[in-house]
């Protein structure tokens, strides 16, 4: 059983450059394949607005230790994603260990610590 409040979730909003939606989707599929290979990633979902100019990525991990290997495995993809889009919002929700907090802050994430609540 997971410790109360140990889960970590991301919300990343990306603005996709004109004419780059298909290139972005190919990179997103590559990232999904990597995430599937990482057994600790609980959720990894991409959503697009109607004209394909924005993508919303939701990620979920059991704890902050589980996200660090995933971040390391995506370094080469992140650089290619940033060649076809830019991050317009990056929020992380959960109680992070110091290494995860530092790593995500370096990426410009706004971090929100867990207070109270539940997930069914």
C-alpha positions, 0 to 999 in steps of 0.5 A, a space after each residue: 500500500 502506498 504511503 498517504 500523499 506519496 504519489 507524484 503527478 505532473 501536468 505539463 502544457 506544451 505549445 506546439 510550433 506551426 507544422 510540427 504536430 506530427 513530429 511532436 506526436 512521433 516523439 510523444 509515442 517514443 516517450 510513451 514506449 519508454 514509459 511503458 517499459 518503466 514499470 513504476 510509471 503509473 500513468 502517462 497521458 497526452 491530450 491535444 486541443 482541437 487545432 493541435 497547437 497545444 498538448 497537455 501531458 499528465 504523468 503519475 508516479 507512486 513516489 518521487 524515487 520512481 520518477 528520477 529514472 524516468 527523467 534520466 531515460 528521456 533526456 534525449 527525447 526532451 531535447 527533440 521535443 523542445 525543438 518542436 514545442 515549448 513548455 508553457 506550464 509545468 506543475 508537479 504535485 506531491 511530496 518530493 525527495 530533495 533530489 527530485 525537487 532539485 531536478 524538477 526545479 532545474 526544469 522550471 517546474 512549479 512544485 505543489 506539496 501534498 496537504 490532504 485528500 484521497 484517490 479512489 
